[in-house]
Amino acid sequence: MWHKLLMVCVLAGPACAAWVDVQAGGMQASGIVPRASPEQFELAFWNSIKDSSHASDYEAYLKAYPKGRFATLAQARLARLRAPPPPAATLPAPAAKVKEPPARPAPAAPAAPAPVKAGADLKDCPACPALVSLPAGAFTMGNNASDPSEKPAHRVAIGAPFAIGKFEVTVQQWNACVDARGCPRIAQPANTAPNAPMRDVSWDDAQLYVKWLASATGKPYRLPTEAEWEFAARGGSATPYWWGAQMLTGKANCKECGPPWSAERPANVGSFGANGYGLHDTSGSVWEWVSDCWHNNFKEAPADGSSWDQVNCRVRVIRGGSWREGTAYMVASTRFKYDAGVRQSQNGFRVARGLK
């Protein structure tokens, strides 16, 4: 449907002009900061957990920075959190024959952390996005009754469990990366809520965020592949919409989807119900970047869920539609493309990582 191409330029307005400026060499790479140092990442990580009362936060820090500047302090706090509570005070007992105290058993070795199971919610640090772990599985990707770029519908087998953002990355989460000098500061409209989806970010910007998150947590954060994204967005369904075969109001954030909706901005993340896998806002809200290079259709697409890339690719895939689109864009197979370096007010992202 060529109207999708036309629609993006019509709605994008200044974004299309910005793209032209980029092609003409008229846009300067303003706002992009140099790559942050490991010391800055470590400091940001420590600041996010320094007041925590959870042993797992300090364990995560020590795993990522075993010889870090705060390692001694982290070990001390971990020991304090693991220490048994002091015995309750009791009245003195009558004098009696003194008995030898029983031998104290040797302390048990700390249990190995349980592996993350598919279907569990997890969060790797206080400032990190909440994740949903998904099982390996097979599904039919694409749609033979829709746009030519979504054809042919084909079978894809996701070979290993993975985790993906329960919500899109929020303004607050992005700003944690900004404060650590891992991401550029990108102005958002006035009165934007901290839990609004972060938008006006390019694919290159999103890559900076996942690299910072991976460095701060020691986990393999990345953008989801296009196949992983659609597998997650379908929520276990095989219907055009994740909720069924027919469009229903109140299921997504789009201009024809029912309240809450505003022409000026997307709703805050989680304002609409979750799909069958517990993910919110995969339809509408903001377009979401994925890792794959854009291809005009799914001919010869990988069948194992891996990212479909190519050397020196600068046009990347976005998925899911936005709050400015109508109901036709809410189907789970909707896809489009954008230049990797262009910021557009309807574009955001969610993160993913492996579970090993």
N, C-alpha and C positions, 0 to 999 in steps of 0.2 A: 504494500500500500504506500504509494509515493507521497500520500498526504502526511505521512509521519515525518518525512524529510522536510516538507514545507512547514509543518507545524512547529518543529523545533526552532527554525530560524524566525518564524513569526513571533513565537512566544519569547524567544531568547532576547530579542531587541538588542540592548547594548552588548550582550555576549557575542552575537554574530559580528557586530562591528569590531569587538575586541579581537575576534578570531582573524578578521581581515587585517587589523593592525599588526597582529603577530606575523602573518604571512608577508606583510610589507616591511617588516623589521621596525615597526613604529612603537612596539611595546617594550618597555624596559622590564627586566626581571626584578621588580621592586618587591620588597618585603621578604625575600628569601634570605634566611640567615645561614651563615656557615654551619657545617655539620658540628653538632655539639660534641664536647669532649667526654670521654668515659667518666671523668671526675664529676662533670655536671649531671650525668645520668645517675651516678651513684648518690649524689646529694639529693636529687629529686626523689629517688626511691626512698632514702632514709627519712626525708621530711614527710613522706606520705604515711610512714608507719611508726614514727618515733613515739607517738602517744598511744599506740595500740596496746590492748590487753589480750591479744591473741598470739599464742606461741607460734602459730603457723606463719605469721607475718615476719617474725625474726628468723625463723627457719628459712624462709624464702630469700631474705636478704643475705644470710650466710651462705646459702647455696650459690647465689649469684656473685657474691663478693667475699669469698672465704678469707681473704687478706685485706679487706677493705678498711677504710679509716675508722669505721664505726664497729668493726668486728668484735672488739673486746666488750664494748657496751652492749651490743646485741647478744653476746653470749651470757653476760651478766643478767640481762633482763629475761632471757630464755630460762636460765637456771632458777630465777626467782618465780617465774610463772609455773615452772614444773615442780617447785618445791611443795611437799605435802603441807597442809594447813597445821598450825600449832595445836597441840592437844587441848581440849577444853579443861578449864580449871575445875578441881574437885576438892571436897572437904578432906582434911587429913584423916586417914584410917586409923583405927585403934592399933596400938603397938602390937606387933606380931613378929613371929619368927621371920627373919630376913631370908628371902629366897633368892637364889641366883636368877637373874633375868634370863629368859629364853634367848637363845642365839638369834640374832637378827638375820633374816634371809638376805642373801645377796640381791642387790637391785637387779630387776629384769632389764635385759637389753631393750633399748627403744625399738618399738615396732616400726617396720618399714612402712612408708606411706602407701595407702591403698591406691591402686590404679584408678584413674577416672573412668567411670562407667558411662556408656552411652545413655542418654536420657537424663543425666544429672545436670543441675545448674552449677556453675562455678564462677569464681572471680579471683583473679590472681593478685590483686592489690586493691587497696581502698579506692584509688583513682582510676582503676581499670574498668573497661566495659564489662557488664555481665554477659556471660556466655551460656549457651545451651549446647550440650554435647549430643551429637547425632550418631546413629549407628551406620555402619556400612550398609549398602543396599542398592537395588537396581530400580530404574524408573524410565519412563519414556519422556525424553527431552524434546522440546519444540512443539510445533503445531502446524499440521498440514492444511488447516482451514483458515489460517491467518496470513500475516505478512510474509512475502517471499523469503525474507531474511530468517524466518523461524522454521523454514523447511530444509530438509525433510525431517519429520519427527523420527527419532532414532532411539534405540535402547542404549542406556549408559549404566555401567556398574561402578558405583563408588566402592572402592576396594577396602578402605579402612575408615574407622570412625574418625570424626573430626569435631571441632567445636566452632561455633559461629555466634556472632553477636546477637543477643536477645533483642536488642534495639539498635538503631543506627547510632553512630558515635555522636555524642551530644556536644553542645558548645562548652559546657564545663569540662568535659573530658579532653576536648581539643586544647583548651586553655591550660590544662595541666602540662601538656607537651610544650606549649608556648613558654610557660614559666620556667621550664627546664631547658629552654633554648634548643629544643629539638624540632620545633615547628614554627612557621611564620605566623605572626599575628594577622588575622584576616578579619576586617571589620564586619560586624553583623548589624542588621537594622536596629534602630533604637528600641529599647524595651524588650529585646529578645530574652526569653527565659533561659536559665542555665540548662534546663532539660529539653530545650528545643534541639532538633537535629542540626548538627553542624552542616553548613552548606556554603556554596560559593568556593568549593575546594576543587582543585584539579586532581587528576590521577597522580601527578608527581607529588602534590601535597600529601595525598593519602599515603603514598609510599614513605614519606618522611615520618608520618605518624606511626605506622606499623613498625618501622625500624627502631624508633625511639621506644615503643612499647616492648619490643623484643629485647632491647638492651636493658631496659629498666627491670624486667621481670625474669629474664633468662628463659623465656618461653618462645617457641617459634611462630610468632605472630606474622600475619601476612594478609593480603586481600584474599577473599574466597575466589576459587575458580568459577567460571561461568556455570559449569555443570553443578558444582557444589551449591552455588547460589540458588539455582532453579530447584534442585532437589530439596533444599531447605525451605524455599518459598512455597512450594507445593504442599508442604506439611503432611505428606503421606497420601495426598489425593492424586487422582488422575484426571480430574475435571478441569475445564478452562480456568475457573477461579478456584482458589484454595478452599473456599467454602462450598463449592458445588457447581452445577452446570449453568445456573442463571445468575445474573447480576442482582445483588441485594444491597439496599441502602444500609448504612450504619456499619459496614464491614471495612471500609478503607477511607483514606483521606484524599478525596478528589472533588472536583467542582460539581460533580453530579452524584456524589456518593452519600449525601446527607450530612447532618451536623455531627460533630463540630467542624465547621469549615470557614475559612476566611480567604479572600482573594489575595490578601497582602502577604500571608506567611503560612507555612505548614503548622499543623497542630503539634504540641509537645509529644515526645515519644511516648508510646504506650497509651495514647488517648483512645485507641481502638483495640478490640479484642485480639488475642493471639491466634495463630493458626494451629493446626494439629500437632506441630512440633514445639509449640510454645514461643514462636517468633512473632514480633509485632512489626507492622508497617512495611511488610514486603511489597504490598500494593499501594501505590500512591505515596504520600509524604514527600520524599525526595528521591530522585534517581540515584542509584547506587553503583559506584565503580566496582568492577571485578578485575581480576588480573589479566584476562585474556586480551590478545590482539583482536581487532575487529576483522571478521570475515563476512562476506555478503550473504552466506547461507551456511548450512551445516554439512554440506558435502565434504566428506573426508575428515569430519571432526573426530577427535579422539573419543573412544568409547569407554575409557577408564576413569573419567572425571578429572583428568589432569588439565592444566592450563594450556590452551592452544595459542602458542606464541610464535614469533618469528623475529629474525634479527632486525634491529633498528626500527622496531614498530613504534609509531607515534600516534596511531589511532586506536583507542581502547573502547571496550564495551561498557555500557551502562545499562542497568536493569531496573524494572519495576514501575516506571512512570513516576509522576509527582503530583502534588496537590493541585497543580494548575491544569492537568489533563482531565479528560472526561472518562466515562466508564469503559470505553473501548480499550483503554490502556491498562486496565486493572487485571487483565488475564495474566496468568503466571508465566507465560512464555514471552511477554513483551520485552523487546531488546532494542537498543539503539547504540550509537557511537558518538564519540567526541574526541577532539584532539587532546592528547595527554597533558599538555601544558596550559590548557585554557580553563579558567575559572568561570563557572556559570551558576547563577543564583539558585537553580533547581537541583544542583548536583551535590550529593553527599556520599556516604559509604558506611558499611559495617565491617567489622574485622572477623578474621578466622584464624585458627591455629590447629596443628595436629595434637593428638592426645597422647603421644608416646612420651 
